[in-house]
Amino acid sequence: MYGANVRYRSARNVVDEMECLHRGYGVTHFWMSDDLYVSRGRVSREHALSIAEELIRRRLRVTYRILARADSFVHADGLLQTLRRSGLTTVFLGLESGSDEMLKEFNKRTTVDANRSAVCQLREEGITLQIGFIMFSPYSRLGDLAINGNFLREIGEFYRLFPATRAMDVFPGTHEVQRLQQLGLL
């Protein structure tokens, strides 16, 4: 997560493990425990596609949930459809904010329009959406709360308490900790 190198297990190895758990223990749903299962990067998309194609090839009837960035499926023709056909049922998206200004503060390198687009893509494919959202942060202003509330309402996610009450998590060793310390906010 904090280094420059990413190591992937082969698609065959991942699906071998899924198949073993499915056939040997009856596991039918998997949570892919990867902070970023698929991203905009070519290698990341190819890896996710390889796993999906291996699941389809083996006719392994399982479902799975992944974590992704909102921009993971931009200009990725057919990727989301193939993932769905392979068993993808749920995507957790780190939308974080309904404000472009706050997305810049969080260094998300995406936009509110990209967030909206991702939500639409997932819903069009019949994939369940779960969101990560930061309603409160040390940088939040009253106007940001209203913008965020309106965005959650617009995308149909204001019905749950979680997104509307979530505060920013800060992890030791990250750039954000250093930044908050420098600003006297931690």
N, C-alpha and C positions, 0 to 999 in steps of 0.2 A: 504493500500500500504506500509506503513512504520511499521506496527505492525506485531505481530506474528500470530494473529488470522484472519481467513477468515470465513465469514458467507455467506452461499449460500441461496438464495430463492429456494424453492422447484421447481422442474421441472413443476409440475402441476400449481403452482402459476404463473410462468413465462409465460407458454403457455396460461393460462387463460387470462392474460393481453394482449398477442398478439392476441388471438382470439377475445377479446372484441374490440380492435382497428381495427382489420381486418373487422369483421362483422358489427360493428357499424359505422365506419368512412372510410372504404375502404382502409385502410393502407395495402399495399402489400409487402413492403420492410422495414426491421428493421436493425438498427445499434445497435449491442449489445454494450452498453457503459460500458465496463469492460476492464480495462487496460490489463488484461490477462484472456481472456475468457476460454482458455484451456492451460494447461501446461503439463509438464512431470509427474506431481504428479498424483497418482492413484485417489484421491478424485476429483481433477479437471477434469480428463478425464471421470470419472464416471458421474459427474454432466453434462458435455457437452453431453455425450451420452444419459443420461436420458431426457434432453430437446429435443434432436433430435428424440428419440424414441416416445416421447409424441406428437411431431409435426406429425410424420408419422402415429401414431395410430389414431389421430384425422383427418387425411387427410386434414390438414390445408395448403392450397396452398399459401404459402408466401415464400419470400426469405429473407436472412439475411447476414450480414457482421460481422466478428469478428476480434479481435486482438489476436495474439498468438506469442509465441516465436518460433524461427526457429526449435527448437528441440522438439516441442510439439507433433509431430506425429511420432517420432522415437520409434520403437518397440510398436506401437499402432495399431496392425492389425485390419483393418476394421473401425477404428474410423473415418478417413477422408471420407471414402466412405459413411458411415452412415450419417455423417453431410451433405454431398453433397445431398444425397437422401432426407433429411429433408428440404432442401431449401438453404443450404449454397452456396453462389455465390462468395463471396469475402473474402479474408483473408489479413489483414494488418500484415506483419511480420517486426519486428524490427531487420533487418539484421545488421545494424550499420556500418559494415566495411567489406572489402574484404581482410583484413590483420589479420592473427592470432595474431600478436603482438599487434595490436590496440584493438582487441577484449579482450585481456587480460588486457590492460590498462583500458578499459571500464568495466571490471569485468563482462563480459557477460556470462561466464561459458559455452561457446560454441565454435565452430570452423568454419572456412570458409567452410570446407567439409560439415558440418551439414547445413550450410546456402544453399549451392548448392543443397544438397539432398532435403531440404524443398521446394525449388523453383521447382525442378523436380517433386516432389510428387504432388504439387498443380496443376502444368500444366498438368500432366498426368490425373488428375481428372477433368480437364476443369474448375478449379476454378480460378477466377481472382486474380492476385497478386498485392498488393500495398505494397510498402516497406518504412520502416523508415531507414534512412541512415545518417551517420555523416561523411561528407567529411572533415570538418574542426573542429579541436579541439585544445586546448592549447598544446596538445601532438603531433600534426601532424608534420611530416617532409615531405620534398619534395618527397622523395621516396614513402611515404604512399599515396600521392595523385595519383601517377602513378599506384600503386597497386590497389587502389580503382577504378580508372577509368577503368583499364583493367577488374576488376571483374564485374563492372556494364555492360561493353560491353559484357563480356562472358555470363552473365545471361539475356541479352536482355533488360536491364533497363537503358541504357545510352542515350536513345532517348528523355528523359524528362530533363528539366533543374533542377527540384527540387532536385533529389538525388545528382547531381553533384555540387550543391551550398549550401547544407544544413550545418549549423554550429551546434555544440553541444549546447543543451539547458541545463541549470543548474537550479535546483529548490531549494529554501530555505529549510533548515532543512535536506538536504540530506548529505550523506557522501562525495559526490563529492564536495560540497561547502567547507566543512572543508579541504579537500585535496588540492583544488586549493588555498585556503587562506594560508595554510601551505607552499605551493610551491611559493607563491607570484605571482600567475597567475590570481588572481581574483581581 
